[in-house]
């Protein structure tokens, strides 16, 4: 069961979110302000964080700023859920590393769809390079692939070919050397 931390200072909104999420099969942890939310996230890292922006003690931007710098929470999907719908607020949240930004009021289905999408994406990233021997091998193999691609790009030779110029003729094979007929 996936664990979601809800950080929301409005008690009614927080309770509604808890109910929606629990009925949808999630384990829910809640916090009444940003400071408490950071403490809970660090002591028991969730699978996803839903966070209001405007809160006492520590606003949502501060929460994201702190949690994005901690190794245990840096990769946890973070979704802002707020009434602040101005472009500058949205941009600030995304620049800090938020994964999504939902404005209040919202539809339950919209919220659940965003949560599922972010959890699925997070799971794919974790599976890609897990901390097992196979995950490490996959990581090394992919890094080798990038290195080989870089080498290939460095050693490439280019030739400009004019329109309708013959590159090679039927029966010939392309090669790296050139002649007056084109590439052989």
N, C-alpha and C positions, 0 to 999 in steps of 0.2 A: 504494500500500500504506500503510495507516494505521500510525502509529508509537505504541507504548505504552511508557511508562516505568513499570517495576516497582520500587518502593522497598520492600525487604523485608530485614530483618537475618538471618533464618533461611535459610541456604544451600540446604537441601533444598526448602523451600517456594518460594524464589525460582527454583530450577532447574525445579521442576514447573510453576510459572506460565509461565516462559519457554517450556517445551516445549509446553504447552497452547496458548499464544498463537501461537507460530510455526507449529504444525500447523494452526491456524485461519486462517493467512494474514496475520498481523500481523508487522510489524517490531518487535523488542523491544530496548529499552535497559534495563539494570538497574543498581541502586545498592544497596549493602549497608547504608546507613544514611541518615538524613534529611539530613544535611549534604551528602553526596555527591549525593543525589537532587536537592536544590535546585540545586547547581552544574550538574548535567547538564540539568535542566529549563530553566535560564536560558541555557545555551550552545547547546542544540539543542532548542527547544520541541517536545514531543510532541503528538499528537492527543488523548491521554487519559493520565491518571496513576492507577495502582493503588498505594495506599500503606498500609503497616502503621501501626498507631498506636504501639505500644510498641517503641521502638528506641533504641539508644545515640546519644549526641551531640546529636540533635535528633529529638523524637518527631513523629508524624504530624500532630498538631495544629499544631505549630510550622512544619512544612513547608507545610501549607495556609495558615497565616497569612501566611507570607512570600510564597508564590507568588500568592496572591490580590491582593496589593498591587502586583505587577509587571505592567506593560502587556502584556508578551509572553506571560504565563502566566495572567492573570486569568480568561480565558474558556475555559481548557482544562478539560474535564470531569475531575472529581476524585472517585475512588471509594476509600473506606476499606475495607480488607480486614483484619479483625482478630479476635482472640479476645475482645476486650473487648465484651461484649454487654449491658452495663448501660444502662439508659435514660438515665442522666446522660451517659454517654460518647457515646451515639448523638446526643442532643440537642446536646451541645457541638460535635460534628463538623458537624451540620447547621447550627447557628447560625454556624459559621465559613464556611459556604458549600459544604460537600461536596455533591456531586450524588447520591451513594448511599453505602450502608453495608452491606457484606456481612460476615457473621460466619463465622469458621472453626469447624468444618469446613464446606465448601461443596461443592456439586455443580458439576462442570465446565460443564454446560449452563446452570445458574443464572448462573454467572460470565459466560459468553459472551453470554447473553441481556441481562444488565445492560449489558455493554460495548457491544453493538450498539445498544441503545436510546439510551444516552448519546451515542454517536457520531452516530447518526441525528439526534437532537435538536440537537446542536451544528452539524451540517451544515446543517440547516434554518435555524437562526439566522444562520449565515454567509451563506447564499444570499439570505436575505431582504434584507439590506442589505450587499452586498459593497462593496469600495472602488473600484468602477468608476464611470463616469459614470451608468450605468443604476441602480446601487445607490444612488447619491446622489440621483438623481431619484426613485426609489421612496421613499426616506426622507423627502424633502421633501414629496412628495405625501401620504404618510401623515400627516405632521405637519400639513399643511394640513387634512386631513380631520378630525383631532382638534380643530383650532382652530375649524373650521366647526361641528362638533358642540357644542363648548363655547358658541359664540355662539348657536346654536339653543336650547340649554338655558337660557341667560340671558334670552332674549327670549320665552320661552314664557309663555303665559297659561293659568291653570287655572280650571276652574269645577267646583264640586261638583254632581253631578246625583243627584237622589233616585231611588230605585227606582221604576220604571214611569213616570218623567217622560219626556215626548217630547223628543228631542234635535232632530230635524227630521222633517218629514213627507215622504211620497212626492212626488216632483216638485220638492221644494225642494233647495237646495244648502247644505251647511254653510258658515258664514262665521265671522269672528272676532267680529262684534257679536252681542249677545243681545237677545231680546225676551221678552214674556210667554209665548210658545209654546216657548221654548228657543233654541237656537243657530240662526241663519239663515245 
